[in-house]
Amino acid sequence: MSQTIQAQNGKNIVVTGVSSGIGQETVRCLAKKGYRVFGSVRKSGDGKPLEDELGDRFHPLVFDVCDKDSLKRSAEIVSQIVKDDGISAIINNAGLALFGPIELLEDDAFEHIVKVNLLGTRFVTNAFLPLLRTGNQRQLGSKIINISSLSGIFNTPMNGAYCISKHAMESLGEIYRRELFGEHIDVVSIRSGPIQSEIWRKNIDSTSTYEGTTYENMAKKTHRIMEHAKRSALPPSVIAELTLDIVEGRKKKLSYHVGEGARISRILSSTLMPKRWADKLIHNALNKKS
């Protein structure tokens, strides 16, 4: 794609994980509002549908969030295109989930989830952070928006790898916000409940793995909860529109809780709720007989 494409008023944004779901819908939402969006995909062909749909308002970047070399090359490409305009936001959306009890998860699989969801967020942020400081953006204020999860504040059995990585992502975002406080760069967390995504198919299909183990009954109960969550999941446009509001300053909070389970997650994770009460409630929900 030509590097002469222009965005209205120099509005440029980087979004990770745009081949489907929240990332893809966020690109559409931002592009239709006049932003030029640089979106990451892992395979070059994955960006073609958005290119065909949005034309020069979308520029695909091919990189894995854990590959620092490809990230460096992509940041150089963006820098060459935006020049002194810089970028106004980094939206860290790329992420993975993994179903299963902490005890039985394969070490490599567990480490991969943490690497993508936590280290990948840091690698992306560091690669593009200099462009948030460029030109007018430093005066206007830039944003780092992390697409987190209710699992980033509330721990649930059979979802440990994801919870741990998202809790760490929350901590990472808060540290960035405090270290960048004097530079007019804000960091905001979107903590969503179930959103329509391929993540459901991949994890629901894995619940049978634990038949015959100590966790068999818990896995079956969790499977039913996931099936319900899949049916009630919000469309990704909800997160995309919230992201736009944050980018444009209409939403100014540091974190947003979205979707089914938001209220109960906040209650059970509150310091006002005794931990043993929460433990018992969760245990009963996952172990009571049908």
C-alpha positions as CSV (number, residue, x, y, z in Angstrom):
1,M,0.0,0.0,0.0
2,S,1.2,3.5,-0.8
3,Q,2.9,5.4,2.0
4,T,1.2,8.6,0.9
5,I,-2.2,7.8,2.5
6,Q,-3.5,10.5,4.7
7,A,-5.7,10.6,7.8
8,Q,-7.9,13.5,8.8
9,N,-6.0,15.9,11.1
10,G,-3.1,13.4,11.4
11,K,-5.2,11.0,13.4
12,N,-3.2,7.7,13.4
13,I,-3.8,4.7,15.6
14,V,-2.2,1.3,16.1
15,V,-4.4,-1.7,17.0
16,T,-3.2,-5.3,17.5
17,G,-5.0,-8.5,16.6
18,V,-7.3,-7.2,13.9
19,S,-8.0,-10.3,11.8
20,S,-11.3,-10.9,13.7
21,G,-13.5,-10.1,16.7
22,I,-12.9,-7.0,18.8
23,G,-9.8,-5.9,16.8
24,Q,-11.5,-6.1,13.4
25,E,-14.6,-4.2,14.6
26,T,-12.4,-1.6,16.3
27,V,-10.6,-0.9,13.1
28,R,-13.9,-0.5,11.3
29,C,-15.2,1.9,13.9
30,L,-12.1,4.1,14.0
31,A,-11.6,4.2,10.2
32,K,-15.2,5.2,9.6
33,K,-14.6,8.2,11.9
34,G,-11.6,9.4,9.8
35,Y,-8.7,7.7,11.6
36,R,-6.0,5.9,9.7
37,V,-5.5,2.6,11.5
38,F,-2.5,0.4,11.5
39,G,-3.6,-3.1,12.4
40,S,-1.5,-6.1,13.2
41,V,-2.2,-9.5,11.6
42,R,0.0,-12.6,11.8
43,K,-0.4,-13.5,8.1
44,S,-0.3,-11.0,5.3
45,G,-3.6,-12.2,3.7
46,D,-5.5,-11.7,7.0
47,G,-5.6,-8.0,6.5
48,K,-7.0,-8.1,3.0
49,P,-10.7,-8.1,3.9
50,L,-10.2,-4.8,5.9
51,E,-8.1,-3.4,3.1
52,D,-10.8,-4.1,0.5
53,E,-13.5,-2.6,2.8
54,L,-11.7,0.4,4.1
55,G,-9.1,1.3,1.5
56,D,-6.4,3.7,2.5
57,R,-7.9,4.2,6.0
58,F,-6.4,0.8,7.0
59,H,-2.8,-0.2,6.8
60,P,-1.9,-3.8,7.8
61,L,1.2,-4.6,9.8
62,V,2.4,-8.2,9.8
63,F,3.9,-9.1,13.1
64,D,3.6,-11.4,16.1
65,V,3.3,-9.4,19.3
66,C,6.1,-11.5,20.8
67,D,8.5,-11.1,17.9
68,K,10.5,-8.0,18.8
69,D,12.3,-7.9,15.4
70,S,9.1,-7.8,13.4
71,L,7.7,-5.3,15.9
72,K,10.7,-3.0,15.3
73,R,10.3,-3.2,11.5
74,S,6.6,-2.4,11.8
75,A,7.2,0.6,14.1
76,E,9.7,1.9,11.5
77,I,7.1,1.5,8.8
78,V,4.5,3.4,10.8
79,S,7.1,6.1,11.6
80,Q,7.9,6.6,8.0
81,I,4.2,7.0,7.1
82,V,3.0,9.3,9.9
83,K,6.2,11.4,10.2
84,D,5.8,14.3,12.6
85,D,2.1,13.6,13.2
86,G,2.9,10.6,15.4
87,I,0.1,8.4,16.6
88,S,-2.7,9.2,19.0
89,A,-3.3,5.7,20.5
90,I,-2.0,2.2,20.9
91,I,-4.8,-0.3,21.4
92,N,-3.5,-3.6,22.8
93,N,-6.1,-6.1,21.8
94,A,-4.2,-9.3,20.8
95,G,-4.6,-12.0,23.3
96,L,-5.3,-15.7,24.0
97,A,-7.2,-17.8,26.5
98,L,-6.6,-21.3,27.8
99,F,-9.0,-23.6,29.6
100,G,-7.9,-26.0,32.3
101,P,-6.8,-26.4,35.9
102,I,-3.4,-24.9,36.7
103,E,-2.1,-28.2,38.0
104,L,-2.7,-30.0,34.7
105,L,-1.9,-27.3,32.1
106,E,1.2,-28.1,30.0
107,D,4.0,-25.8,31.0
108,D,4.7,-24.6,27.5
109,A,1.0,-23.7,26.9
110,F,0.8,-21.8,30.2
111,E,3.9,-19.9,29.4
112,H,2.7,-19.1,25.9
113,I,-0.5,-17.5,27.3
114,V,1.5,-15.3,29.7
115,K,4.0,-14.4,27.0
116,V,1.3,-13.3,24.5
117,N,-1.1,-11.5,26.9
118,L,1.5,-9.9,29.2
119,L,4.9,-9.7,27.4
120,G,3.3,-9.1,24.1
121,T,1.5,-6.1,25.5
122,R,4.7,-4.7,26.8
123,F,6.6,-5.3,23.6
124,V,4.0,-3.6,21.5
125,T,3.7,-0.7,23.9
126,N,7.5,-0.1,24.0
127,A,7.8,-0.4,20.2
128,F,5.2,2.3,19.4
129,L,5.6,4.4,22.5
130,P,8.0,6.9,20.9
131,L,5.3,7.7,18.3
132,L,2.9,8.7,21.0
133,R,5.5,11.4,22.0
134,T,5.8,12.8,18.5
135,G,4.7,16.2,17.4
136,N,1.3,17.5,18.4
137,Q,0.4,14.3,20.1
138,R,2.6,15.2,23.1
139,Q,0.6,18.4,23.6
140,L,-2.9,16.9,23.0
141,G,-2.4,13.8,25.1
142,S,-2.2,10.3,23.8
143,K,-3.7,7.0,25.0
144,I,-2.7,3.4,25.5
145,I,-5.9,1.3,25.7
146,N,-5.6,-2.2,27.0
147,I,-8.3,-4.7,26.1
148,S,-8.3,-6.6,29.3
149,S,-11.0,-8.7,30.9
150,L,-13.1,-9.2,34.0
151,S,-10.6,-12.0,34.6
152,G,-8.1,-9.3,35.2
153,I,-9.8,-8.5,38.5
154,F,-11.6,-11.7,39.4
155,N,-10.0,-15.2,39.5
156,T,-12.0,-18.2,38.5
157,P,-11.1,-21.9,38.5
158,M,-10.3,-23.6,35.1
159,N,-9.4,-20.2,33.7
160,G,-6.2,-19.7,35.7
161,A,-3.7,-19.0,32.9
162,Y,-5.9,-16.3,31.4
163,C,-6.7,-14.7,34.8
164,I,-3.0,-14.6,35.8
165,S,-2.0,-13.0,32.5
166,K,-4.8,-10.4,32.6
167,H,-4.1,-9.6,36.3
168,A,-0.5,-8.9,35.3
169,M,-1.7,-6.9,32.3
170,E,-3.7,-4.7,34.7
171,S,-0.6,-4.1,36.8
172,L,1.5,-3.4,33.7
173,G,-1.0,-0.8,32.5
174,E,-1.1,0.9,35.9
175,I,2.7,1.1,36.1
176,Y,2.9,2.6,32.6
177,R,0.2,5.2,33.5
178,R,2.1,6.3,36.6
179,E,5.5,6.4,34.8
180,L,4.0,8.4,31.9
181,F,1.8,10.6,34.0
182,G,3.9,13.8,33.3
183,E,3.9,13.2,29.5
184,H,0.2,13.5,28.8
185,I,-0.1,9.8,27.9
186,D,-3.0,8.1,29.6
187,V,-3.5,4.3,30.1
188,V,-7.0,2.9,30.2
189,S,-8.2,-0.6,30.8
190,I,-11.4,-2.1,29.2
191,R,-12.4,-5.1,31.3
192,S,-14.9,-7.1,29.3
193,G,-17.1,-10.0,30.1
194,P,-18.1,-12.5,27.3
195,I,-17.7,-11.0,23.8
196,Q,-18.6,-12.9,20.6
197,S,-15.3,-14.4,19.5
198,E,-13.5,-17.5,18.2
199,I,-12.1,-17.8,21.7
200,W,-15.3,-19.6,22.8
201,R,-15.1,-22.4,20.2
202,K,-11.5,-23.1,20.9
203,N,-11.9,-23.4,24.7
204,I,-15.4,-25.0,24.9
205,D,-14.1,-27.8,22.7
206,S,-11.3,-28.5,25.1
207,T,-13.3,-29.3,28.2
208,S,-13.4,-33.0,27.6
209,T,-9.7,-33.1,28.1
210,Y,-10.1,-33.5,31.8
211,E,-12.5,-36.5,31.9
212,G,-11.3,-39.0,34.4
213,T,-9.3,-36.5,36.4
214,T,-10.0,-34.8,39.8
215,Y,-11.3,-31.8,37.9
216,E,-13.8,-33.7,35.7
217,N,-17.0,-32.4,37.4
218,M,-15.6,-28.9,37.6
219,A,-14.8,-29.0,33.9
220,K,-18.3,-30.1,33.1
221,K,-19.8,-27.3,35.2
222,T,-17.5,-24.8,33.6
223,H,-18.4,-26.0,30.2
224,R,-22.1,-25.2,30.9
225,I,-21.2,-21.8,32.2
226,M,-19.1,-21.2,29.0
227,E,-22.0,-22.3,26.8
228,H,-24.3,-19.8,28.5
229,A,-21.7,-17.1,28.2
230,K,-21.3,-17.8,24.5
231,R,-25.0,-17.4,24.0
232,S,-25.2,-14.2,25.9
233,A,-21.9,-12.7,24.6
234,L,-22.0,-9.1,23.5
235,P,-21.1,-8.1,19.9
236,P,-17.5,-6.8,19.5
237,S,-19.0,-3.5,18.3
238,V,-19.8,-2.7,22.0
239,I,-16.0,-2.6,22.8
240,A,-15.2,-0.9,19.5
241,E,-17.6,2.0,20.2
242,L,-16.3,2.3,23.8
243,T,-12.8,2.4,22.5
244,L,-13.7,5.2,20.1
245,D,-15.2,7.2,23.0
246,I,-12.0,6.8,25.0
247,V,-9.8,7.8,22.1
248,E,-11.9,10.9,21.5
249,G,-12.1,11.9,25.2
250,R,-15.8,11.4,25.8
251,K,-15.0,8.6,28.3
252,K,-12.4,9.7,30.8
253,K,-12.3,6.9,33.5
254,L,-9.3,4.8,34.0
255,S,-11.2,1.5,33.6
256,Y,-14.5,0.2,32.2
257,H,-16.3,-3.0,33.1
258,V,-18.5,-4.3,30.3
259,G,-20.9,-7.2,29.8
260,E,-22.4,-10.0,31.7
261,G,-20.7,-10.7,35.0
262,A,-19.3,-7.2,35.4
263,R,-21.3,-6.5,38.6
264,I,-20.7,-9.8,40.3
265,S,-17.0,-9.8,39.4
266,R,-16.6,-6.5,41.0
267,I,-18.5,-7.6,44.1
268,L,-16.6,-10.9,44.5
269,S,-13.2,-9.2,43.9
270,S,-13.9,-6.3,46.2
271,T,-11.9,-5.9,49.4
272,L,-15.3,-5.7,51.2
273,M,-16.1,-9.4,50.3
274,P,-14.3,-11.8,52.6
275,K,-12.1,-14.1,50.4
276,R,-13.4,-17.3,52.0
277,W,-17.0,-16.3,51.2
278,A,-16.0,-15.8,47.6
279,D,-14.1,-19.2,47.7
280,K,-17.2,-21.0,49.0
281,L,-19.6,-19.4,46.5
282,I,-17.4,-20.3,43.6
283,H,-16.8,-23.9,44.9
284,N,-20.6,-24.4,45.3
285,A,-21.3,-23.1,41.9
286,L,-18.8,-25.5,40.2
287,N,-19.2,-28.6,42.4
288,K,-22.9,-28.9,43.2
289,K,-24.6,-31.9,41.8
290,S,-26.9,-31.3,38.8
